[in-house]
Amino acid sequence: MQNLIKFTNYYLRLNFDQEEQEPKLKHWFHRLKKLDFTTCHIFLLNIYYEYEAKRLSIQDFEKILQYLESYFVRRWIVGIPTRALGTTFNNLYKQVKEKNPENLVDGLRQVLISFEKTQVFPDDKLFCQHIINEPLYNNKSSTANERVKFLLESIEQSLSKERVDTLPMSLEHIMPQKSPLRKEWQEMLGADYNKAHKEWLHTLGNLTLTQYNSELSNKPFEEKLKILRASNVTLNQYFRKVDVWNEEEIKSRAEYLGNIAIKVWPR
């Protein structure tokens, strides 16, 4: 009965992060909640037990939470279905303990990296390829777009120790969504502007965070640049060195974001 009460309290803190008293854990639990990644809770209940029994430090608990978030984010970006996750996390604690009972962080990393096929933990190359080339924004899915915002918020937080409040911000397409494109955009994108618009519109390289969504809207790039360059968002300082916006520049920015992402979500 005592153990049942203990694990009930762990479950409460995992699902309602405001119940967690340790700020560092509260931070990570909140992030998992934003990603709607609750499948890992069955594993984390056991990890919380290890932590409360003082067999796991707060630093190692954080590292475990970071690896779990990385595992989910990388799989989401690569587009791997979540169906296998239930089985994965049902057995994960046992596998980790068998792999390295003295070091749960190392054991977890080794087990995750060893996964293949439907359980795979995507490597840096595959992760970056999808960040660069795959459309992540989805007009029909607010959940998907909340995750894209989470992605950019996390990259923003890694770029500066100064925190900008991103809560009231929204996703902005640099190359606008509205079709047909204005003449200025057609000229900037070149002869195959329709193809470039279709392929790169919803990719991460063409997305940023701003509170000036309505002001930017469908404006020419030169006008958008004025607002982006004056932005307090560190993410938007990138545009201080950009004068045109076309397929090559969108891809270049996506590569830049991808190189940051592999550090934010390590493997």
Backbone as JSON, one array per atom type, in Angstrom:
{
  "sequence": "MQNLIKFTNYYLRLNFDQEEQEPKLKHWFHRLKKLDFTTCHIFLLNIYYEYEAKRLSIQDFEKILQYLESYFVRRWIVGIPTRALGTTFNNLYKQVKEKNPENLVDGLRQVLISFEKTQVFPDDKLFCQHIINEPLYNNKSSTANERVKFLLESIEQSLSKERVDTLPMSLEHIMPQKSPLRKEWQEMLGADYNKAHKEWLHTLGNLTLTQYNSELSNKPFEEKLKILRASNVTLNQYFRKVDVWNEEEIKSRAEYLGNIAIKVWPR",
  "N": [[0.83, -1.21, 0.0], [1.96, 1.23, 0.78], [3.88, 1.57, -1.24], [2.17, 1.78, -3.43], [0.91, 4.22, -2.9], [3.14, 5.9, -3.05], [3.88, 5.62, -5.8], [1.59, 6.57, -6.96], [1.72, 9.24, -6.28], [4.0, 9.95, -7.75], [3.02, 9.62, -10.3], [1.06, 11.59, -10.33], [2.65, 13.94, -10.24], [4.03, 13.75, -12.63], [2.01, 13.98, -14.52], [0.67, 16.3, -13.82], [2.36, 18.9, -13.78], [2.53, 21.1, -12.12], [2.31, 20.15, -9.6], [4.75, 19.23, -8.91], [7.51, 19.84, -6.85], [10.22, 20.27, -7.16], [12.0, 22.5, -9.05], [13.62, 21.97, -11.35], [12.83, 19.44, -12.25], [10.16, 19.95, -12.66], [10.3, 21.68, -14.82], [11.15, 19.93, -16.92], [9.07, 18.04, -16.93], [6.96, 19.64, -17.69], [7.71, 20.23, -20.3], [7.55, 17.69, -21.54], [4.84, 17.36, -21.34], [3.92, 19.4, -23.04], [4.72, 18.37, -25.45], [3.0, 16.32, -25.6], [3.78, 13.81, -24.79], [3.31, 11.19, -23.2], [3.62, 8.52, -23.05], [6.01, 7.65, -22.06], [5.77, 7.68, -19.33], [5.37, 5.34, -17.82], [7.89, 4.26, -17.67], [9.22, 6.38, -16.43], [8.07, 6.43, -13.89], [9.38, 4.44, -12.49], [11.95, 5.47, -12.61], [11.64, 7.78, -11.13], [11.22, 6.63, -8.67], [13.76, 5.57, -8.18], [15.16, 7.94, -7.96], [13.95, 9.18, -5.71], [14.67, 7.36, -3.81], [17.22, 8.02, -3.52], [19.15, 6.92, -5.14], [19.7, 7.96, -7.48], [20.89, 10.92, -8.86], [19.77, 14.37, -9.03], [20.85, 15.61, -11.24], [21.42, 13.45, -12.95], [18.85, 12.48, -13.3], [17.75, 14.58, -14.76], [19.29, 14.32, -17.1], [18.37, 11.89, -18.05], [15.71, 12.57, -18.61], [16.18, 14.43, -20.62], [17.26, 12.77, -22.65], [15.03, 11.15, -23.16], [13.21, 13.06, -24.13], [14.65, 13.83, -26.42], [14.6, 11.43, -27.85], [11.88, 11.23, -28.47], [11.4, 13.67, -29.92], [13.19, 13.49, -32.11], [12.2, 11.21, -33.4], [9.62, 12.09, -34.02], [10.17, 14.22, -35.81], [11.38, 12.82, -37.9], [9.27, 11.32, -38.65], [8.33, 8.85, -37.71], [5.95, 6.43, -36.86], [4.02, 6.35, -33.79], [3.16, 4.0, -32.73], [4.74, 1.87, -31.78], [5.72, 2.69, -29.37], [4.44, 2.1, -26.92], [5.03, -0.62, -26.31], [7.79, -0.35, -26.27], [8.33, 1.31, -24.0], [7.18, -0.15, -21.97], [8.99, -2.18, -21.5], [11.37, -0.91, -21.11], [12.64, -0.02, -18.66], [13.51, -2.38, -17.43], [15.31, -3.27, -19.4], [17.22, -1.22, -19.35], [18.24, -1.43, -16.75], [19.4, -3.93, -16.93], [21.34, -3.46, -18.82], [23.09, -1.51, -17.72], [23.29, -1.47, -14.54], [24.48, 0.15, -12.65], [24.71, 2.67, -13.67], [22.29, 4.48, -14.74], [21.81, 6.46, -16.63], [23.77, 6.1, -18.65], [23.07, 3.49, -19.29], [20.46, 3.84, -20.32], [20.97, 5.43, -22.59], [22.56, 3.68, -24.11], [20.73, 1.58, -24.6], [18.68, 2.93, -26.04], [20.08, 3.78, -28.33], [20.65, 1.34, -29.41], [18.29, 0.45, -30.48], [16.27, -0.57, -33.28], [14.59, -0.38, -36.51], [11.14, -0.02, -36.02], [11.5, 1.04, -33.52], [13.59, 2.73, -33.59], [16.17, 5.17, -32.78], [16.65, 8.02, -34.25], [19.6, 9.02, -36.04], [22.03, 11.78, -36.18], [22.4, 12.62, -38.86], [20.09, 11.73, -40.28], [18.11, 13.02, -38.8], [18.75, 15.76, -39.24], [18.43, 15.88, -42.03], [15.65, 15.61, -42.33], [14.76, 17.83, -40.91], [15.63, 19.81, -42.61], [14.38, 19.24, -45.11], [11.7, 18.34, -44.85], [8.2, 19.2, -44.71], [6.94, 20.68, -41.84], [5.05, 22.29, -40.64], [1.49, 22.35, -40.41], [-1.52, 23.07, -41.75], [-3.87, 21.89, -40.94], [-3.55, 20.81, -38.47], [-3.4, 21.67, -35.26], [-2.03, 20.62, -33.13], [0.35, 19.58, -34.24], [1.49, 21.98, -35.05], [1.85, 23.3, -32.65], [3.88, 21.78, -31.66], [5.88, 22.4, -33.49], [6.24, 25.06, -32.85], [7.21, 24.69, -30.26], [9.62, 23.48, -30.9], [11.04, 25.61, -32.16], [11.02, 27.43, -30.04], [12.62, 26.08, -28.19], [15.06, 26.01, -29.52], [15.52, 28.73, -29.65], [15.84, 29.31, -26.87], [18.23, 28.03, -26.43], [20.04, 29.63, -27.64], [20.49, 31.97, -26.26], [21.07, 33.32, -22.99], [19.36, 35.13, -22.0], [15.95, 35.4, -21.5], [13.25, 35.5, -23.66], [9.82, 36.16, -23.73], [8.02, 33.82, -25.19], [5.47, 32.94, -25.25], [3.17, 34.58, -26.08], [3.74, 34.68, -28.75], [3.6, 33.71, -32.23], [3.76, 31.31, -34.95], [5.48, 32.24, -37.86], [5.48, 32.43, -41.35], [8.14, 33.04, -43.43], [8.53, 33.26, -46.3], [5.51, 33.87, -47.69], [2.28, 32.25, -47.01], [0.09, 32.74, -48.61], [-1.39, 32.32, -51.77], [-2.06, 33.17, -55.19], [1.45, 34.1, -55.27], [2.77, 37.36, -54.53], [4.09, 39.67, -56.98], [6.67, 40.56, -56.3], [7.65, 38.48, -54.72], [7.59, 36.36, -56.52], [9.55, 37.14, -58.33], [11.81, 37.13, -56.67], [12.03, 34.44, -55.95], [12.45, 33.22, -58.37], [12.33, 31.59, -61.67], [11.07, 29.09, -61.26], [9.14, 29.56, -59.25], [6.65, 28.66, -58.27], [7.09, 25.93, -57.76], [9.14, 26.1, -55.85], [7.77, 27.42, -53.82], [5.81, 25.55, -53.13], [7.38, 23.37, -52.22], [9.02, 24.34, -50.13], [7.62, 25.95, -48.38], [6.39, 25.16, -45.84], [8.5, 24.15, -44.4], [11.0, 23.98, -41.76], [13.04, 25.85, -42.12], [11.79, 28.02, -43.25], [10.27, 29.11, -41.29], [9.55, 31.08, -38.36], [9.5, 32.75, -35.11], [7.27, 35.21, -33.91], [5.63, 38.23, -32.72], [4.43, 39.78, -34.46], [2.74, 38.85, -36.45], [0.42, 39.53, -37.96], [1.21, 42.0, -38.98], [3.34, 41.3, -40.59], [2.45, 39.28, -42.41], [1.54, 39.05, -45.75], [3.52, 40.57, -46.85], [6.2, 42.05, -48.89], [9.58, 40.7, -48.93], [11.53, 42.58, -48.23], [10.19, 44.39, -46.56], [9.41, 42.71, -44.49], [11.9, 42.08, -43.49], [12.72, 44.39, -42.11], [11.2, 44.35, -39.75], [11.91, 41.84, -38.69], [14.67, 42.1, -38.32], [14.75, 43.98, -36.32], [13.8, 42.62, -34.21], [13.56, 41.27, -30.86], [13.94, 38.65, -30.5], [16.29, 36.18, -30.4], [16.59, 34.22, -32.3], [15.82, 35.52, -34.62], [17.87, 37.17, -35.26], [19.39, 36.09, -37.15], [18.5, 37.01, -39.6], [19.74, 39.38, -40.03], [21.91, 39.09, -41.61], [20.99, 38.41, -44.04], [19.78, 39.07, -47.3], [18.19, 38.35, -49.4], [15.47, 36.07, -50.08], [15.1, 32.92, -50.91], [14.92, 29.62, -52.41], [17.49, 28.54, -51.94], [18.39, 30.07, -49.74], [16.49, 29.46, -47.78], [16.98, 26.75, -47.41], [19.6, 26.93, -46.47], [19.23, 28.25, -44.0], [17.74, 26.31, -42.7], [19.63, 24.29, -42.43], [21.34, 25.53, -40.66], [19.63, 25.73, -38.41], [19.23, 23.02, -37.99], [21.78, 22.14, -37.19], [21.91, 23.3, -34.7], [19.78, 22.04, -33.47], [20.58, 19.34, -33.17], [22.21, 19.51, -31.01], [20.58, 20.49, -29.02], [18.79, 18.41, -28.81], [20.26, 15.78, -28.08], [21.86, 12.66, -29.08]],
  "CA": [[0.0, 0.0, 0.0], [2.87, 2.38, 0.81], [4.44, 1.72, -2.6], [1.09, 2.24, -4.3], [0.76, 5.66, -2.63], [4.33, 6.54, -3.61], [3.81, 5.67, -7.26], [0.46, 7.45, -7.3], [2.24, 10.61, -6.18], [4.89, 10.17, -8.9], [2.15, 9.75, -11.47], [0.43, 12.9, -10.21], [3.63, 14.97, -10.59], [4.34, 13.62, -14.05], [0.87, 14.41, -15.33], [0.3, 17.67, -13.44], [3.7, 19.37, -13.4], [2.44, 22.11, -11.05], [2.39, 19.43, -8.33], [6.16, 18.91, -8.66], [8.14, 20.9, -6.07], [11.58, 20.5, -7.64], [11.88, 23.3, -10.28], [14.28, 21.36, -12.51], [11.96, 18.37, -12.75], [8.93, 20.62, -13.14], [10.64, 22.19, -16.16], [11.15, 18.84, -17.89], [7.73, 17.45, -17.0], [6.14, 20.57, -18.47], [8.09, 20.07, -21.7], [6.96, 16.44, -22.01], [3.4, 17.6, -21.47], [3.71, 20.21, -24.25], [4.91, 17.48, -26.59], [2.0, 15.27, -25.48], [4.56, 12.57, -24.73], [3.01, 10.58, -21.91], [3.9, 7.08, -23.12], [7.22, 7.37, -21.29], [5.52, 7.77, -17.9], [5.53, 4.03, -17.15], [9.33, 4.16, -17.41], [9.61, 7.44, -15.49], [7.62, 6.09, -12.54], [10.49, 3.69, -11.89], [13.1, 6.38, -12.48], [11.33, 8.66, -9.99], [11.44, 5.8, -7.47], [15.22, 5.53, -8.0], [15.56, 9.29, -7.54], [13.49, 9.42, -4.35], [15.44, 6.46, -2.95], [18.57, 8.6, -3.51], [20.07, 6.12, -5.95], [19.85, 8.72, -8.72], [21.0, 12.34, -8.57], [18.89, 15.25, -9.82], [21.53, 15.84, -12.52], [21.21, 12.27, -13.8], [17.42, 12.45, -13.62], [17.59, 15.54, -15.86], [19.89, 13.75, -18.32], [17.42, 10.87, -18.52], [14.57, 13.29, -19.2], [16.64, 15.01, -21.89], [17.35, 11.69, -23.64], [13.66, 10.75, -23.52], [12.67, 14.1, -25.01], [15.36, 13.71, -27.69], [14.1, 10.24, -28.53], [10.56, 11.55, -29.02], [11.5, 14.75, -30.9], [13.84, 12.99, -33.32], [11.27, 10.29, -34.07], [8.54, 12.9, -34.57], [10.68, 14.95, -36.97], [11.64, 11.85, -38.97], [7.97, 10.81, -39.09], [8.13, 7.45, -37.33], [4.69, 6.26, -36.12], [4.18, 6.18, -32.34], [2.52, 2.74, -32.3], [5.68, 0.97, -31.1], [6.21, 3.28, -28.13], [3.88, 1.43, -25.76], [5.87, -1.8, -26.04], [9.13, 0.13, -25.97], [8.45, 1.81, -22.64], [6.82, -1.22, -21.03], [10.16, -3.02, -21.24], [12.6, -0.1, -21.1], [13.31, 0.03, -17.36], [14.2, -3.66, -17.26], [16.44, -3.3, -20.33], [18.23, -0.27, -18.88], [18.85, -2.02, -15.55], [20.24, -5.06, -17.38], [22.46, -2.91, -19.59], [24.04, -0.87, -16.8], [22.58, -1.24, -13.28], [25.19, 1.14, -11.84], [24.62, 3.99, -14.31], [21.04, 4.44, -15.52], [21.91, 7.39, -17.77], [24.52, 5.39, -19.68], [22.27, 2.34, -19.69], [19.37, 4.32, -21.16], [21.53, 5.86, -23.88], [22.97, 2.48, -24.85], [19.54, 0.86, -25.04], [18.0, 3.72, -27.07], [20.89, 3.75, -29.55], [20.63, -0.03, -29.96], [16.99, 0.17, -31.1], [16.2, -0.57, -34.74], [13.28, -0.42, -37.17], [10.08, 0.85, -35.5], [11.91, 1.62, -32.25], [14.88, 3.4, -33.82], [16.5, 6.51, -32.28], [17.29, 8.56, -35.45], [20.91, 9.63, -35.87], [22.13, 13.2, -36.52], [22.25, 12.82, -40.3], [18.68, 11.56, -40.65], [17.4, 14.09, -38.1], [18.98, 17.02, -39.96], [17.83, 15.77, -43.37], [14.21, 15.87, -42.23], [14.58, 19.24, -40.51], [15.88, 20.63, -43.79], [13.56, 18.97, -46.3], [10.31, 17.94, -44.64], [7.25, 20.19, -44.2], [6.56, 20.4, -40.46], [3.82, 23.03, -40.36], [0.32, 21.69, -40.98], [-2.7, 23.93, -41.6], [-5.0, 21.14, -40.41], [-3.21, 20.2, -37.18], [-2.89, 22.61, -34.26], [-1.07, 19.87, -32.3], [1.62, 19.56, -34.97], [2.04, 23.34, -35.07], [2.32, 23.57, -31.29], [5.18, 21.11, -31.54], [6.83, 23.2, -34.27], [6.54, 26.24, -32.02], [8.06, 24.17, -29.18], [10.93, 23.27, -31.52], [11.69, 26.91, -32.32], [11.21, 28.0, -28.69], [13.76, 25.39, -27.58], [16.26, 26.5, -30.21], [15.68, 30.12, -29.17], [16.36, 29.27, -25.5], [19.62, 27.55, -26.46], [20.88, 30.66, -28.27], [20.74, 33.1, -25.36], [20.71, 33.16, -21.57], [18.25, 36.06, -21.76], [14.7, 34.76, -21.89], [12.18, 36.28, -24.27], [8.55, 35.48, -23.53], [7.52, 33.35, -26.49], [4.08, 32.48, -25.1], [2.22, 35.28, -26.95], [4.21, 34.67, -30.14], [3.04, 32.68, -33.1], [4.63, 30.91, -36.06], [5.39, 33.11, -39.03], [6.11, 31.99, -42.58], [8.89, 34.14, -44.07], [7.87, 33.22, -47.61], [4.11, 33.8, -47.24], [1.43, 31.14, -47.41], [-0.93, 33.15, -49.57], [-1.14, 32.03, -53.18], [-0.75, 33.29, -55.84], [2.43, 34.99, -54.65], [2.93, 38.69, -55.1], [5.12, 39.76, -58.02], [7.99, 40.69, -55.67], [8.07, 37.16, -54.28], [7.85, 35.57, -57.72], [10.85, 37.55, -58.87], [12.87, 36.71, -55.75], [12.13, 32.98, -55.97], [12.94, 32.79, -59.68], [11.42, 31.04, -62.67], [10.29, 27.98, -60.69], [8.65, 30.04, -57.96], [5.56, 27.8, -57.78], [7.71, 24.7, -57.24], [9.85, 26.47, -54.6], [6.75, 27.76, -52.83], [5.17, 24.31, -52.71], [8.31, 22.47, -51.56], [9.73, 24.9, -48.98], [6.76, 26.83, -47.59], [6.11, 24.7, -44.47], [9.7, 23.59, -43.78], [11.47, 24.77, -40.61], [13.86, 26.96, -42.57], [10.95, 29.16, -43.63], [9.42, 29.46, -40.15], [10.16, 31.73, -37.21], [8.58, 33.2, -34.06], [7.08, 36.66, -33.85], [4.33, 38.74, -32.28], [3.99, 40.69, -35.52], [2.23, 38.0, -37.52], [-0.52, 40.27, -38.82], [1.94, 43.07, -39.66], [4.21, 40.71, -41.61], [1.48, 38.73, -43.34], [1.91, 38.75, -47.14], [4.37, 41.67, -47.31], [7.45, 41.69, -49.57], [10.64, 40.33, -48.02], [12.23, 43.78, -47.75], [9.42, 44.94, -45.45], [9.5, 41.75, -43.4], [13.25, 42.17, -42.93], [12.8, 45.51, -41.17], [10.63, 43.9, -38.48], [12.69, 40.71, -38.19], [15.98, 42.58, -37.87], [14.56, 44.77, -35.09], [13.21, 41.72, -33.22], [14.33, 40.89, -29.67], [14.09, 37.2, -30.54], [17.64, 35.84, -30.88], [16.37, 33.42, -33.5], [15.63, 36.4, -35.77], [19.11, 37.89, -35.58], [19.89, 35.43, -38.37], [18.09, 37.76, -40.79], [20.59, 40.56, -40.2], [22.93, 38.79, -42.63], [20.29, 37.91, -45.23], [19.2, 40.14, -48.12], [17.19, 37.75, -50.29], [14.86, 34.87, -49.52], [14.75, 32.0, -51.98], [15.09, 28.21, -52.05], [18.84, 28.34, -51.39], [18.5, 30.69, -48.41], [15.63, 28.69, -46.86], [17.72, 25.53, -47.11], [20.76, 27.32, -45.67], [18.78, 28.51, -42.63], [17.33, 25.03, -42.13], [20.88, 23.61, -42.04], [21.78, 26.25, -39.44], [18.74, 25.3, -37.32], [19.48, 21.6, -37.78], [23.02, 22.01, -36.43], [21.59, 23.64, -33.3], [18.83, 21.04, -32.97], [21.24, 18.09, -32.76], [22.8, 19.77, -29.7], [19.45, 20.63, -28.09], [18.24, 17.04, -28.63], [21.4, 14.89, -28.38], [21.63, 11.21, -29.21]],
  "C": [[0.87, 1.27, 0.0], [3.47, 2.65, -0.57], [3.39, 2.24, -3.57], [0.88, 3.75, -4.13], [1.93, 6.45, -3.22], [4.2, 6.72, -5.12], [2.63, 6.51, -7.76], [0.9, 8.9, -7.27], [3.19, 10.93, -7.34], [4.05, 10.43, -10.15], [1.47, 11.13, -11.49], [1.38, 14.0, -10.67], [3.98, 14.94, -12.07], [3.23, 14.2, -14.92], [0.41, 15.84, -15.04], [1.55, 18.33, -12.88], [3.67, 20.42, -12.3], [2.52, 21.45, -9.67], [3.84, 19.11, -7.95], [6.84, 20.1, -7.97], [9.56, 21.22, -6.52], [11.53, 21.23, -8.99], [12.49, 22.65, -11.52], [13.43, 20.25, -13.11], [10.67, 18.94, -13.31], [9.12, 21.12, -14.57], [10.54, 21.08, -17.21], [9.79, 18.19, -18.03], [6.79, 18.33, -17.84], [6.43, 20.42, -19.96], [7.49, 18.78, -22.28], [5.46, 16.58, -22.23], [3.08, 18.4, -22.74], [3.84, 19.36, -25.51], [3.83, 16.39, -26.65], [2.66, 13.89, -25.5], [4.4, 11.94, -23.35], [3.31, 9.08, -21.88], [5.09, 6.7, -22.26], [6.98, 7.33, -19.79], [5.71, 6.44, -17.16], [7.0, 3.78, -16.81], [9.74, 5.17, -16.33], [9.13, 7.19, -14.07], [8.73, 5.35, -11.79], [11.72, 4.56, -11.67], [12.87, 7.33, -11.3], [11.56, 7.9, -8.67], [12.94, 5.73, -7.15], [15.72, 6.87, -7.44], [15.18, 9.54, -6.07], [14.22, 8.53, -3.34], [16.91, 6.88, -2.86], [19.61, 7.71, -4.18], [20.35, 6.81, -7.28], [19.88, 10.2, -8.38], [20.03, 13.15, -9.44], [19.5, 15.51, -11.19], [21.31, 14.66, -13.48], [19.74, 12.1, -14.19], [17.15, 13.4, -14.8], [18.13, 14.99, -17.17], [18.97, 12.69, -18.92], [16.22, 11.52, -19.2], [14.95, 13.92, -20.54], [16.72, 13.94, -22.98], [15.96, 11.23, -24.09], [13.03, 11.77, -24.45], [13.33, 14.03, -26.38], [14.83, 12.55, -28.52], [12.76, 10.54, -29.19], [10.66, 12.58, -30.14], [12.11, 14.24, -32.2], [12.91, 12.05, -34.1], [10.11, 11.07, -34.71], [9.0, 13.61, -35.85], [10.87, 14.01, -38.16], [10.33, 11.21, -39.45], [7.73, 9.35, -38.79], [6.86, 7.32, -36.5], [4.94, 5.94, -34.64], [3.67, 4.84, -31.84], [3.45, 1.85, -31.46], [6.07, 1.45, -29.71], [5.66, 2.59, -26.87], [4.71, 0.23, -25.34], [7.26, -1.38, -25.61], [9.26, 0.52, -24.5], [7.99, 0.82, -21.57], [8.06, -2.0, -20.58], [11.43, -2.22, -20.95], [13.34, -0.13, -19.77], [14.12, -1.25, -17.12], [15.44, -3.73, -18.14], [17.58, -2.39, -19.86], [18.97, -0.84, -17.67], [19.79, -3.18, -15.93], [21.49, -4.55, -18.09], [23.52, -2.31, -18.68], [23.34, -0.53, -15.49], [23.21, -0.16, -12.41], [25.06, 2.56, -12.4], [23.41, 4.0, -15.25], [21.08, 5.37, -16.73], [22.62, 6.69, -18.93], [23.73, 4.19, -20.2], [21.14, 2.73, -20.63], [19.89, 4.69, -22.55], [21.92, 4.64, -24.73], [21.77, 1.72, -25.41], [18.85, 1.61, -26.19], [18.76, 3.66, -28.39], [20.85, 2.38, -30.21], [19.33, -0.35, -30.69], [17.07, 0.27, -32.62], [14.75, -0.54, -35.21], [12.27, 0.52, -36.51], [10.43, 1.52, -34.17], [13.12, 2.54, -32.38], [14.96, 4.81, -33.22], [17.29, 7.19, -33.41], [18.62, 9.26, -35.17], [20.91, 11.08, -36.37], [21.85, 13.46, -38.0], [20.79, 12.77, -40.72], [17.83, 12.68, -40.05], [17.53, 15.41, -38.86], [18.35, 17.01, -41.35], [16.35, 16.12, -43.34], [13.92, 17.3, -41.78], [14.71, 20.14, -41.72], [14.77, 20.47, -44.83], [12.07, 18.74, -46.06], [9.42, 19.09, -44.17], [6.76, 19.8, -42.81], [5.26, 21.11, -40.07], [2.65, 22.36, -41.07], [-0.92, 22.54, -40.7], [-3.87, 23.23, -40.91], [-4.73, 20.54, -39.03], [-2.59, 21.2, -36.22], [-1.86, 21.93, -33.35], [0.31, 19.86, -32.95], [2.28, 20.93, -34.92], [2.5, 23.79, -33.7], [3.68, 22.94, -31.08], [6.25, 21.87, -32.34], [7.22, 24.45, -33.49], [7.47, 25.84, -30.87], [9.49, 23.99, -29.69], [11.7, 24.59, -31.62], [11.94, 27.59, -30.98], [12.45, 27.39, -28.03], [15.07, 25.82, -28.21], [16.56, 27.93, -29.77], [16.32, 30.15, -27.78], [17.81, 28.83, -25.46], [20.58, 28.62, -26.99], [21.25, 31.81, -27.33], [20.32, 32.78, -23.94], [19.56, 34.1, -21.2], [16.97, 35.45, -22.32], [13.7, 35.77, -22.45], [10.89, 35.49, -24.09], [7.96, 35.1, -24.89], [6.05, 32.92, -26.44], [3.1, 33.23, -26.02], [2.61, 35.28, -28.43], [3.54, 33.56, -30.93], [4.03, 32.37, -34.22], [4.4, 31.85, -37.24], [6.12, 32.47, -40.2], [6.84, 33.19, -43.2], [8.39, 34.31, -45.5], [6.4, 32.98, -47.32], [3.33, 32.61, -47.78], [0.5, 31.49, -48.57], [-0.49, 32.91, -51.01], [-2.29, 32.58, -54.02], [0.15, 34.31, -55.14], [2.45, 36.34, -55.33], [4.11, 38.69, -56.07], [6.53, 39.82, -57.43], [8.54, 39.34, -55.24], [8.38, 36.26, -55.47], [9.23, 35.87, -58.29], [12.0, 37.07, -57.98], [13.1, 35.2, -55.8], [12.6, 32.44, -57.31], [11.88, 32.13, -60.53], [10.53, 29.92, -62.12], [9.68, 28.36, -59.34], [7.51, 29.19, -57.39], [6.09, 26.53, -57.14], [8.39, 24.99, -55.9], [8.85, 26.76, -53.48], [6.12, 26.49, -52.26], [6.11, 23.46, -51.85], [8.85, 23.01, -50.23], [8.88, 25.72, -48.03], [6.67, 26.41, -46.12], [7.32, 24.04, -43.79], [10.2, 24.52, -42.68], [12.29, 25.98, -41.03], [13.07, 28.2, -42.92], [10.05, 29.64, -42.49], [10.2, 30.16, -39.05], [9.08, 32.12, -36.2], [8.49, 34.71, -34.04], [5.72, 36.99, -33.23], [3.72, 39.64, -33.35], [3.45, 39.93, -36.72], [1.34, 38.76, -38.5], [0.19, 41.37, -39.6], [2.81, 42.52, -40.8], [3.39, 40.13, -42.76], [2.07, 38.4, -44.71], [2.88, 39.79, -47.71], [5.61, 41.18, -48.07], [8.55, 41.43, -48.54], [11.35, 41.54, -47.43], [11.52, 44.39, -46.54], [9.45, 44.02, -44.23], [10.86, 41.86, -42.7], [13.37, 43.27, -41.88], [12.3, 45.08, -39.78], [11.47, 42.78, -37.87], [14.04, 41.16, -37.65], [15.89, 43.38, -36.57], [14.04, 43.9, -33.94], [14.15, 41.46, -32.05], [14.57, 39.38, -29.59], [15.45, 36.87, -31.15], [17.58, 35.06, -32.18], [16.32, 34.29, -34.76], [16.84, 37.26, -36.1], [19.76, 37.31, -36.83], [19.63, 36.3, -39.6], [18.87, 39.06, -40.99], [21.65, 40.36, -41.27], [22.3, 38.26, -43.93], [19.64, 39.07, -45.99], [18.15, 39.63, -49.1], [16.63, 36.51, -49.62], [14.36, 33.99, -50.65], [15.03, 30.57, -51.51], [16.45, 27.95, -51.39], [18.97, 28.89, -49.97], [17.65, 29.95, -47.37], [16.36, 27.41, -46.43], [18.92, 25.82, -46.2], [20.37, 27.58, -44.21], [18.36, 27.21, -41.95], [18.55, 24.23, -41.67], [21.42, 24.22, -40.76], [20.94, 25.8, -38.24], [18.97, 23.83, -36.97], [20.73, 21.36, -36.94], [22.83, 22.38, -34.96], [20.73, 22.55, -32.69], [19.52, 19.76, -32.5], [21.96, 18.27, -31.42], [21.7, 19.9, -28.63], [18.85, 19.27, -27.77], [19.33, 16.03, -29.0], [20.99, 13.43, -28.46], [22.74, 10.46, -28.47]]
}
